[in-house]
Amino acid sequence: MVVNAVRRKSEARGNAVFAALSNPTRRRMLELLKEGERQAFPALPQPAVSRHLRILREAGLVVVSPQAQRRIYALQPGRLREVDTWVSAYREFWSGRLESLKTHLDERKGMVP
């Protein structure tokens, strides 16, 4: 029973990560955080920034460090490694299909005068 509870908690965390990554604004915020810690995201209104950062924080993709009146956010790469590990199990399917596409396109290129 404990194993099932741990598995469910792990699946919920994984689902939260994928849900967080599904939003293009949050992906852009992660891109900006990849460059280094940030306090502000000026292209967005503050309420939207707060909401997106909360989702990223709850998914374990960012960490916050309070400094006086400011909140400094940083990328938490560990959760992204988990996503990469999960995706890597499917990479072989892409590689084979991409190679097939390349072969097909090369063959078609040879047929065009």
Protein Blocks (a to p, Z undefined) as FASTA:
>chain_A
ZZmmmmmmmmmmmmmmmmmmmpmklmmmmmmmmnoccfbdfkbcfklmmmmmmmmmmnop
accddehjbccddddfklmmmmmmmmmmmmmmmmmmmmmmmmmmmmmmmmpZZ
